[in-house]
Amino acid sequence: MWEEAEQIKERMEDSQDGPGRRKEAAGVIPTREEMRRALEERQGKALTAAFSAASVAVCGLGGLGSNIAAALARAGVGKLILLDYDRVEVSNLHRQQYKASQAGRYKTEALAENLREIAPYVELETHLVHVDEENGAVLLDGADVICEAFDEAECKAMLVNLVLEAMPDCYLVAASGMAGMGSPNRIETRRVTERFYLCGDGVSDVKDGISLVAPRVMACAAHQAQTVLRILAGEYDI
């Protein structure tokens, strides 16, 4: 009876962890090789290698940008360039990738800390700065893909114009419309030009007095992150 119980226990452990797989010790960070193998099991070697070799810039680290960065870090993107000038506020916590204990800290610093817990071997380049027409091209130099994740329409337009005019060889993934309680199915991705993609419902705006709720903002961020990964994978059509 005792032997039978032990055999059942072993089968259950194998079904959860996979036969022959090392049981992770609590609190021990996996090695770089272990992390890579785990990604390859889920994504395949070719995609994992493509993501690892890529550099992606995320402009704005709020509801869109912090969730985009977390998704890309989990996918194994090799380098993330994080740009923001703001601090974490209590009102951010319901939809952004920050913890209550990080309120008051700069978003660049707090998000980098959180991303290193998710993906300890990701290369992070942070810029505590307001991106504008004067500094944008220099700050974003070297990025394979740029994600626009600003709050203000004026900042969004500035970045789109900057990239399209000054960095025509770079891919740009922007967002417009993710507010309110509308159906998440209205969030979509459009390919505007050969290297410019736009995610969102294209209509909703917090200035209209409607709310921002975490799932809808995160749905738009997921569209942006998935679009980035498809570009890195050489899948350009929508």
C-alpha positions in Angstrom: 0.0 0.0 0.0 2.8 2.4 1.0 4.7 1.6 -2.2 1.6 2.1 -4.3 1.1 5.5 -2.8 4.7 6.5 -3.5 4.3 5.5 -7.1 1.1 7.6 -7.5 2.9 10.6 -6.0 5.8 10.2 -8.4 3.5 10.0 -11.4 1.7 13.1 -10.2 5.0 15.0 -9.9 6.1 13.9 -13.3 2.8 15.0 -14.8 3.3 18.5 -13.3 7.0 19.0 -13.9 7.7 16.6 -16.7 9.8 13.4 -16.4 13.4 14.0 -15.5 12.9 17.7 -15.0 14.7 19.3 -12.1 12.4 20.3 -9.3 13.0 24.0 -8.7 14.0 25.1 -5.2 11.9 27.9 -3.8 13.7 31.3 -3.9 16.5 30.1 -6.2 16.8 32.0 -9.5 17.1 29.7 -12.5 20.3 29.9 -14.5 20.5 31.7 -17.8 20.7 28.3 -19.5 17.6 27.0 -17.7 15.6 30.1 -18.6 16.6 29.7 -22.2 15.7 26.1 -22.4 12.3 26.8 -20.8 11.6 29.5 -23.4 12.7 27.1 -26.2 10.3 24.5 -24.9 7.4 26.9 -25.3 8.5 29.1 -28.3 10.9 26.9 -30.2 14.6 27.6 -30.7 14.3 29.9 -33.8 11.8 32.3 -32.1 13.7 32.3 -28.9 17.0 33.2 -30.7 15.3 35.9 -32.7 13.7 37.5 -29.6 16.9 37.3 -27.6 18.9 39.1 -30.3 16.4 42.0 -30.5 16.3 45.4 -28.9 12.9 47.1 -28.3 12.2 50.6 -27.0 9.1 51.3 -24.9 8.3 55.0 -24.7 6.0 55.6 -21.7 5.8 53.2 -18.8 2.2 53.5 -17.8 -0.7 51.2 -18.4 0.4 50.3 -21.9 4.2 50.5 -21.6 4.7 48.7 -18.3 2.5 45.8 -19.5 4.2 45.7 -22.9 7.6 45.6 -21.3 6.5 42.8 -18.9 5.2 40.7 -21.9 8.4 41.2 -23.9 10.6 40.4 -21.0 8.7 37.2 -20.4 9.1 36.3 -24.1 12.9 36.6 -23.8 13.5 39.9 -25.7 17.2 40.5 -25.2 17.2 44.3 -24.6 14.5 46.7 -23.5 15.0 50.5 -23.7 12.7 52.0 -21.1 11.8 55.7 -21.3 9.7 57.8 -18.9 10.0 60.8 -16.6 7.1 60.2 -14.2 6.8 58.6 -10.8 4.5 55.8 -9.7 1.2 57.1 -8.2 -1.4 55.2 -6.2 -3.9 55.8 -9.1 -1.5 53.8 -11.4 -1.6 50.6 -9.4 -4.9 49.2 -10.7 -3.6 48.8 -14.3 0.2 49.2 -14.3 2.9 46.7 -13.5 4.0 48.3 -10.2 3.6 47.4 -6.6 2.0 49.5 -3.8 5.4 49.6 -2.1 6.8 51.4 -5.2 4.5 54.4 -5.0 6.6 57.6 -5.3 9.5 56.0 -7.1 10.5 56.8 -10.7 8.8 54.4 -13.1 12.0 53.6 -14.9 13.6 52.5 -11.7 10.6 50.6 -10.3 9.8 48.8 -13.6 13.4 47.8 -14.1 13.4 46.2 -10.6 10.2 44.3 -11.4 11.4 43.1 -14.8 14.6 41.8 -13.3 12.5 39.6 -11.0 10.6 38.3 -14.1 13.5 37.9 -16.5 16.8 38.3 -14.5 19.0 38.2 -17.6 17.3 40.8 -19.8 19.4 43.8 -20.7 17.7 47.0 -19.5 18.6 50.6 -20.6 16.6 53.2 -18.7 16.2 56.9 -19.5 14.6 59.2 -17.0 13.6 61.8 -19.6 10.8 63.5 -21.5 11.1 62.3 -25.1 10.7 65.0 -27.6 11.7 66.0 -31.2 15.2 67.1 -30.0 16.3 64.0 -28.1 14.1 61.2 -29.5 16.3 60.0 -32.4 19.3 59.7 -30.2 17.5 58.0 -27.3 15.9 55.4 -29.6 19.0 54.7 -31.7 19.6 51.0 -32.0 16.1 49.8 -31.3 14.7 47.3 -33.8 11.1 48.2 -32.9 9.7 51.2 -31.0 6.6 51.1 -29.0 4.6 54.3 -28.5 2.9 54.0 -25.1 2.2 57.6 -24.1 -0.9 59.0 -22.4 -1.2 62.3 -24.2 -2.4 62.6 -27.8 0.2 65.3 -28.5 3.1 63.1 -27.3 1.7 60.2 -29.4 1.6 62.3 -32.5 5.1 63.7 -31.8 6.7 60.3 -31.6 4.9 58.9 -34.6 6.0 61.8 -36.7 9.5 61.6 -35.4 9.9 57.9 -36.2 8.3 58.1 -39.6 10.3 61.1 -40.7 13.7 60.7 -38.9 13.8 56.9 -38.5 12.1 55.4 -41.5 13.8 52.1 -41.3 12.6 51.4 -37.8 9.3 49.6 -37.0 6.8 51.5 -34.9 3.9 50.0 -32.9 1.6 52.7 -31.5 -1.8 52.7 -29.7 -5.0 54.7 -29.9 -8.2 54.0 -28.0 -8.4 51.5 -25.0 -10.6 53.4 -22.5 -13.9 52.5 -21.1 -16.0 49.3 -20.6 -16.4 48.5 -24.3 -15.9 45.0 -25.6 -12.3 43.9 -25.7 -13.0 42.5 -29.2 -13.1 46.1 -30.5 -9.4 46.4 -29.8 -7.6 45.5 -33.0 -4.3 45.9 -34.8 -4.0 47.7 -38.1 -1.0 47.9 -40.4 -1.0 51.6 -41.4 2.1 51.6 -43.5 4.9 49.0 -44.2 6.6 49.7 -40.8 3.8 51.4 -38.8 1.2 49.5 -36.8 -1.6 50.9 -34.7 -3.4 49.0 -31.9 -6.7 50.0 -30.1 -10.3 50.7 -30.9 -9.3 54.1 -32.5 -12.2 55.9 -30.7 -12.3 55.8 -26.9 -10.6 58.5 -25.0 -10.4 59.3 -21.3 -11.0 62.9 -22.1 -14.6 61.9 -22.9 -15.1 61.1 -19.2 -14.9 57.4 -19.5 -12.8 55.2 -17.3 -9.6 53.2 -17.7 -9.9 49.6 -16.6 -7.1 47.2 -16.3 -8.3 44.4 -18.6 -9.0 46.7 -21.6 -5.7 48.6 -21.3 -3.9 45.3 -20.9 -5.7 43.9 -24.0 -4.3 46.8 -26.0 -0.8 46.4 -24.5 -1.0 42.7 -25.4 -1.8 43.6 -29.0 1.2 45.8 -29.1 3.5 43.3 -27.5 2.3 40.5 -29.8 2.8 42.8 -32.8 6.3 43.4 -31.7 7.0 39.7 -31.4 5.5 39.0 -34.8 7.7 41.7 -36.4 10.8 40.1 -34.7 9.6 36.7 -36.0 9.4 38.1 -39.6 5.6 37.9 -39.6 4.6 41.3 -40.9 1.0 40.9 -42.1 -2.0 41.4 -39.8 
